[in-house]
Amino acid sequence: MDLVVFRPEELPFALGALRDVAASDGNISDGERALVEGVARIHGATVDFDRIESVTPERVASAIQDPHRRKRLVQLAVVAALAEGAPVPARDAAVDALAKALDVPDSGVSVIRRLSHGHTMFARFDVLRRLRKFTQNYDKSVSFAEIARTLGITENLELASRYRALADCPEGSFGRAFHSFYGEHGFALPGEKHGLNEDFLFHDAGHVLSGYGVDPQGEIQQASFQAGFIRNDGFLFLLFGILQFHVGIRLTPIAKPEEGLFDVDKVLRAVTRGAACKLDLSDHFDVFAWKDKPLEAMRAELGIPPL
């Protein structure tokens, strides 16, 4: 998921649209200012939120016509609507108007609508359906039940022994770091009882490569890093992280929901670090193909900026 997408002549219209979503309910927070100014900053521009001009959705549609950039703007508008937690109807209306003018049918707009009217359960279903579609794009055999139940309830000793053997990888290697990540946090390895399904190991590989922790603040940054390196609907994981660790909507059985953890600078930094990664780790990443590679050399080869 790339965030640096707008051309210089398009940027004022994109920022104006985001500014209008943030201001649609009459309240502008520090976080919302930071988000809009942060989007400008990663595009190489410095702006003052209070000096950004309001712009109608129709003018935005006239100025930004590329479908990819339109989609990204609507997704950023969804993020702006969630910057202070659960959205209100005024923000839903602002995001909806922008999405219609740009002709972008992103399901994140539906999530905003449902949340703004108190329909949390339906918003959760929207995200889980999107997660199912994402997974099936890579593996047609994965069922919704497998997505909802990521922890194994039975053992696969042959599989577990392969992952346990990573402890014998050279000191400083990715394989040793990957194995240590599980041991340090008391996580079961794949194949062990309650171990993570291999289809979802890209999340833990992302932790090791990014350096983000497993505390709630670390997890929202890891979700953002993950959003960056995923080429096929990375926005899903940014939305997932914001809902789980900022809005307080439980989407995973592994971690409890949290509120108020959307640190704009850290999240934008994490997305851009992930976007710099040359490999989509969600697309059948092979832990064992990289196991003996020195971790720092692997980060450099994949183009991941330092933490």
C-alpha positions as CSV (number, residue, x, y, z in Angstrom):
1,M,0.0,0.0,0.0
2,D,1.6,3.2,-1.2
3,L,0.7,6.5,0.4
4,V,2.9,8.8,-1.6
5,V,0.7,8.9,-4.7
6,F,-0.5,12.4,-5.4
7,R,1.1,14.7,-7.9
8,P,2.1,18.2,-6.8
9,E,-0.9,19.8,-8.6
10,E,-3.3,17.2,-7.0
11,L,-2.0,17.5,-3.5
12,P,-3.9,20.7,-2.5
13,F,-7.2,19.0,-3.5
14,A,-6.4,15.8,-1.7
15,L,-5.5,17.8,1.5
16,G,-8.6,19.9,1.1
17,A,-10.7,16.8,0.9
18,L,-9.1,15.3,4.0
19,R,-9.4,18.6,5.9
20,D,-13.1,18.8,5.1
21,V,-13.7,15.2,6.4
22,A,-11.8,16.1,9.6
23,A,-13.8,19.4,10.1
24,S,-17.2,18.0,9.0
25,D,-18.5,17.6,12.6
26,G,-17.2,21.0,13.7
27,N,-14.5,19.6,15.9
28,I,-10.8,19.4,14.9
29,S,-8.4,17.5,17.1
30,D,-4.6,17.5,17.2
31,G,-4.6,14.0,15.8
32,E,-6.6,15.1,12.8
33,R,-4.3,18.1,12.2
34,A,-1.3,15.7,12.4
35,L,-2.9,13.3,9.9
36,V,-3.5,15.9,7.2
37,E,-0.2,17.7,7.8
38,G,1.5,14.3,7.8
39,V,0.1,13.3,4.4
40,A,1.5,16.5,3.1
41,R,4.9,15.9,4.7
42,I,5.4,12.5,3.2
43,H,4.7,14.1,-0.2
44,G,7.5,16.6,0.5
45,A,5.2,19.5,1.4
46,T,4.8,21.6,4.5
47,V,1.3,22.9,5.2
48,D,-0.6,24.5,8.1
49,F,-4.0,22.7,8.6
50,D,-5.7,26.0,9.2
51,R,-4.6,27.4,5.9
52,I,-5.8,24.5,3.8
53,E,-8.7,25.6,1.7
54,S,-12.0,23.7,1.7
55,V,-12.9,22.0,-1.6
56,T,-16.0,20.4,-2.9
57,P,-16.0,16.7,-3.8
58,E,-16.8,17.7,-7.4
59,R,-13.7,19.9,-7.6
60,V,-11.6,17.0,-6.2
61,A,-13.0,14.7,-8.8
62,S,-12.1,17.1,-11.5
63,A,-8.5,17.5,-10.3
64,I,-7.8,13.8,-9.4
65,Q,-8.9,11.4,-12.1
66,D,-6.5,8.5,-11.9
67,P,-8.5,5.5,-10.3
68,H,-5.6,4.4,-8.1
69,R,-5.1,7.9,-6.6
70,R,-8.8,8.3,-6.2
71,K,-9.0,5.1,-4.3
72,R,-6.2,6.0,-2.0
73,L,-7.7,9.4,-1.2
74,V,-11.0,7.8,-0.2
75,Q,-9.1,5.3,2.0
76,L,-7.3,8.2,3.6
77,A,-10.6,9.9,4.2
78,V,-11.8,6.8,6.0
79,V,-8.7,7.0,8.2
80,A,-9.4,10.7,8.8
81,A,-13.0,9.9,9.9
82,L,-11.6,7.4,12.4
83,A,-8.8,9.6,13.7
84,E,-10.6,10.4,16.9
85,G,-12.4,7.1,17.4
86,A,-15.8,6.0,16.3
87,P,-17.1,8.4,13.6
88,V,-20.3,10.5,13.8
89,P,-22.9,10.8,11.0
90,A,-21.4,14.1,9.8
91,R,-18.2,12.4,9.0
92,D,-20.0,9.5,7.4
93,A,-21.7,12.0,5.1
94,A,-18.5,13.7,4.2
95,V,-16.7,10.5,3.4
96,D,-19.7,9.2,1.5
97,A,-20.0,12.3,-0.6
98,L,-16.3,12.1,-1.5
99,A,-16.5,8.4,-2.4
100,K,-19.5,9.0,-4.7
101,A,-17.9,12.0,-6.4
102,L,-14.7,9.9,-7.1
103,D,-16.7,6.8,-7.9
104,V,-14.8,4.7,-5.4
105,P,-16.8,1.8,-3.9
106,D,-14.4,0.9,-1.0
107,S,-16.0,-1.1,1.7
108,G,-14.3,1.1,4.3
109,V,-16.9,3.7,3.5
110,S,-19.6,1.2,4.6
111,V,-17.6,0.6,7.8
112,I,-17.8,4.3,8.6
113,R,-21.5,4.4,7.8
114,R,-22.2,1.4,10.1
115,L,-20.1,2.7,13.0
116,S,-21.6,6.2,12.8
117,H,-25.0,4.7,13.3
118,G,-23.9,2.4,16.1
119,H,-24.0,-0.8,14.0
120,T,-20.7,-2.1,15.3
121,M,-21.5,-5.8,14.7
122,F,-22.2,-5.2,11.0
123,A,-19.0,-3.1,10.7
124,R,-17.1,-6.0,12.1
125,F,-18.7,-8.4,9.6
126,D,-17.7,-6.0,6.7
127,V,-14.1,-6.2,7.8
128,L,-14.1,-10.0,8.2
129,R,-15.7,-10.5,4.8
130,R,-12.9,-8.3,3.3
131,L,-10.3,-10.4,5.1
132,R,-11.8,-13.6,3.7
133,K,-11.7,-12.2,0.2
134,F,-8.1,-11.1,0.7
135,T,-7.0,-14.6,1.9
136,Q,-8.8,-16.4,-0.9
137,N,-7.0,-14.2,-3.5
138,Y,-3.9,-16.1,-2.5
139,D,-5.4,-19.5,-1.5
140,K,-8.8,-20.6,-2.8
141,S,-8.9,-23.4,-0.3
142,V,-9.0,-21.2,2.8
143,S,-12.4,-21.0,4.4
144,F,-13.9,-18.3,6.6
145,A,-13.7,-20.7,9.5
146,E,-10.0,-20.9,9.1
147,I,-9.7,-17.2,9.1
148,A,-11.7,-16.9,12.3
149,R,-9.8,-19.7,13.9
150,T,-6.1,-18.9,13.3
151,L,-4.9,-20.9,16.3
152,G,-4.3,-24.6,15.8
153,I,-6.2,-26.9,18.2
154,T,-4.2,-30.0,17.3
155,E,-0.5,-30.8,17.0
156,N,1.5,-31.4,13.8
157,L,4.7,-32.7,15.2
158,E,6.5,-32.9,11.8
159,L,5.7,-29.2,11.1
160,A,6.6,-28.2,14.7
161,S,10.0,-29.9,14.4
162,R,10.8,-27.8,11.3
163,Y,10.2,-24.6,13.2
164,R,11.9,-25.8,16.3
165,A,15.0,-26.5,14.2
166,L,15.3,-22.7,13.5
167,A,16.9,-22.4,16.9
168,D,20.0,-24.0,15.2
169,C,20.3,-21.2,12.6
170,P,23.4,-19.0,12.9
171,E,23.4,-16.2,15.5
172,G,22.1,-13.0,14.0
173,S,20.2,-14.8,11.2
174,F,16.6,-14.3,10.3
175,G,15.8,-17.9,11.3
176,R,17.2,-17.6,14.8
177,A,15.5,-14.2,15.3
178,F,12.2,-15.7,14.1
179,H,12.5,-18.6,16.5
180,S,13.5,-16.3,19.4
181,F,10.5,-14.1,18.7
182,Y,8.2,-17.0,19.6
183,G,10.2,-18.0,22.7
184,E,10.6,-14.5,24.1
185,H,6.8,-13.9,23.9
186,G,5.7,-17.4,24.9
187,F,4.0,-18.1,21.6
188,A,3.4,-21.6,20.3
189,L,5.3,-22.4,17.1
190,P,3.3,-23.5,14.0
191,G,2.5,-27.2,14.4
192,E,2.4,-26.9,18.2
193,K,-0.9,-26.9,20.0
194,H,-2.4,-23.4,19.7
195,G,0.3,-22.5,17.1
196,L,-0.5,-20.0,14.4
197,N,-1.6,-21.3,11.1
198,E,1.2,-21.0,8.5
199,D,-1.1,-18.9,6.2
200,F,-0.8,-16.0,8.7
201,L,3.0,-16.2,9.5
202,F,3.6,-13.1,7.4
203,H,2.4,-11.1,10.4
204,D,5.0,-12.6,12.7
205,A,7.7,-12.3,10.0
206,G,6.7,-8.7,9.8
207,H,7.3,-8.2,13.5
208,V,10.8,-9.6,13.2
209,L,11.7,-7.6,10.2
210,S,10.1,-4.3,11.3
211,G,11.3,-4.4,14.9
212,Y,7.8,-3.5,16.3
213,G,6.8,-5.1,19.6
214,V,3.7,-7.1,20.5
215,D,2.3,-4.5,22.9
216,P,-0.8,-2.7,21.7
217,Q,1.2,0.3,20.4
218,G,3.6,-2.0,18.7
219,E,0.7,-4.0,17.1
220,I,-1.0,-1.0,15.5
221,Q,2.4,0.0,14.0
222,Q,2.9,-3.6,12.9
223,A,-0.6,-3.6,11.3
224,S,0.5,-0.4,9.5
225,F,3.8,-1.8,8.4
226,Q,1.9,-4.9,7.1
227,A,-0.5,-2.6,5.2
228,G,2.5,-1.1,3.5
229,F,4.1,-4.3,2.3
230,I,0.9,-5.9,1.1
231,R,0.3,-5.2,-2.5
232,N,-3.2,-6.6,-2.7
233,D,-5.5,-4.5,-0.5
234,G,-3.0,-3.5,2.2
235,F,-5.5,-0.9,3.3
236,L,-7.5,-3.7,4.9
237,F,-4.8,-4.1,7.5
238,L,-4.4,-0.4,8.2
239,L,-8.2,-0.3,8.8
240,F,-8.0,-3.5,10.9
241,G,-5.3,-2.0,13.1
242,I,-7.1,1.3,13.7
243,L,-10.4,-0.5,14.5
244,Q,-8.8,-3.0,16.8
245,F,-6.2,-0.8,18.6
246,H,-7.8,2.7,18.4
247,V,-11.6,2.5,18.0
248,G,-11.9,-0.5,20.4
249,I,-13.6,-3.1,18.1
250,R,-12.4,-6.6,18.6
251,L,-11.5,-8.3,15.3
252,T,-9.1,-10.9,16.5
253,P,-9.4,-13.5,19.3
254,I,-5.7,-13.1,20.1
255,A,-5.6,-9.5,21.4
256,K,-8.1,-7.5,23.3
257,P,-9.4,-4.3,21.8
258,E,-7.8,-1.0,22.7
259,E,-8.8,2.7,22.4
260,G,-6.8,5.8,21.6
261,L,-3.6,4.3,20.3
262,F,-3.5,6.0,16.8
263,D,-0.2,7.9,17.0
264,V,-0.3,9.5,13.5
265,D,3.4,10.0,13.0
266,K,4.2,6.5,14.1
267,V,1.5,5.0,11.9
268,L,2.4,7.0,8.8
269,R,6.1,6.1,9.3
270,A,5.2,2.4,9.7
271,V,3.1,2.4,6.5
272,T,5.9,4.0,4.5
273,R,8.5,1.6,5.9
274,G,6.3,-1.3,4.8
275,A,5.7,0.2,1.4
276,A,9.5,0.3,0.9
277,C,9.7,-3.4,1.4
278,K,10.4,-5.1,-2.0
279,L,8.6,-8.3,-1.1
280,D,4.9,-8.9,-0.3
281,L,5.3,-11.1,2.8
282,S,1.7,-12.1,2.6
283,D,2.1,-13.8,-0.7
284,H,3.4,-17.2,0.3
285,F,6.5,-16.0,2.2
286,D,8.9,-18.9,2.8
287,V,10.5,-18.6,6.2
288,F,12.9,-21.4,5.4
289,A,14.2,-19.8,2.2
290,W,15.6,-16.9,4.3
291,K,16.4,-18.7,7.5
292,D,20.2,-18.5,7.3
293,K,20.3,-14.9,6.0
294,P,21.7,-12.4,8.5
295,L,18.8,-10.3,9.7
296,E,20.3,-6.9,9.0
297,A,21.4,-8.0,5.5
298,M,17.9,-9.3,4.8
299,R,16.4,-6.0,5.9
300,A,18.8,-4.2,3.6
301,E,18.1,-6.5,0.7
302,L,14.3,-6.0,1.1
303,G,14.8,-2.2,1.3
304,I,13.2,-1.9,4.8
305,P,14.3,1.4,6.4
306,P,15.8,1.3,9.9
307,L,13.4,1.5,12.8
